[in-house]
Amino acid sequence: MEKIDKNRFQWVGPNAEESEGMARPSVTYWRDAMGRLVKNKVALVCAIIIILLILASLIFPLVSPFEGREQHLTHTNAPLFSTCDQNGQMHIFGTDSLGRDLFTRLWEGGRVSMFIAFAAVICNLIIGVVYGGISGYFGGAVDNVMMRIIEIINGIPYLIVVILLMMILPPGLMTIVVAYATTGWTGMARLVRGQVISLKEQEFVVAAKALGANAPRLILRHLLPNSLSVVIVNLTLSIPNAIFTEAFLSYIGLGVPVPLSSWGMLAQAGSAAMRTYPSQLIIPALCISLTMFSFNLLGDGLRDAFDPRLRR
């Protein structure tokens, strides 16, 4: 029998060097998520739009030559890009029925709307995360009682809560924030509770318990940080809801008090002159729509970026 030379054969099995090599660079979870977010052009453009709107609301009222509350009854309801001032100053968005510069009032209203939205959402974040974390971690009777409380709060219409608070508290920005935070935190609490329930039986939590970690440390150092990605996405999607709620309350007359302005109040005032001066309604409505649209698309981009199943 002829002996076969081993040189005629080639090894086609796994290569030890290639199998132990790195297929992609090692990155942390947050860095990988931010990298995917940057590659999402739509979310990136929406983030830039949101930043520009916030900066405009902060800067333009300070550099504008007009005061948002200053009335000039000699040139009311001026059209866009009109020059009605004695010094030749231009009203970019015209004036309202009292001769106030709408460009200045628009960005002052944006500042008020943004403040109410962010303040209310931060309150919802703090209350919802703490409440949901405690409910999900302890479970049992504690969880049942805390969830029944949330169901009772959800059963009360939000508008009734706002009307009651407006009757008890003095009208103002903080009243709207308190009214929204009174009922708005329940969704965040349910979300965090579900995340904590799914994480508390994981190996790293069991190991922390074995090492003697108490309940506050487990919740604050292990459970909540691992739920942070879901919380951030929900937080981003809650901001446009708060902006729309403020605009709705201002539109029906339950918003910020006069002489403060918000996008909802500008839209309500513009609706009265919609047939003759449609720009007074269209401009604040566009700002509300653009802000809500940008936050929603940014929230969708964050949800995709934080989802590890989409990692390539």
HELIX and SHEET records of a PDB file:
HELIX    1   1 LYS A    6  ARG A    8  5                                   3    
HELIX    2   2 ALA A   16  SER A   19  1                                   4    
HELIX    3   3 TYR A   29  LYS A   39  1                                  11    
HELIX    4   4 LYS A   41  VAL A   63  1                                  23    
HELIX    5   5 LEU A  102  PHE A  138  1                                  37    
HELIX    6   6 GLY A  140  ASN A  154  1                                  15    
HELIX    7   7 TYR A  158  ILE A  168  1                                  11    
HELIX    8   8 LEU A  173  GLY A  184  1                                  12    
HELIX    9   9 THR A  186  LEU A  199  1                                  14    
HELIX   10  10 GLU A  203  ALA A  210  1                                   8    
HELIX   11  11 ALA A  215  ARG A  217  1                                   3    
HELIX   12  12 LEU A  218  LEU A  223  3                                   6    
HELIX   13  13 LEU A  224  ASN A  226  1                                   3    
HELIX   14  14 LEU A  228  TYR A  251  1                                  24    
HELIX   15  15 TRP A  263  ALA A  272  1                                  10    
HELIX   16  16 SER A  279  PHE A  306  1                                  28    
HELIX   17  17 PRO A  308  LEU A  310  5                                   3    
SHEET    1   A 2 SER A  82  THR A  83  0                                        
SHEET    2   A 2 MET A  90  HIS A  91 -1                                        
END                                                                             
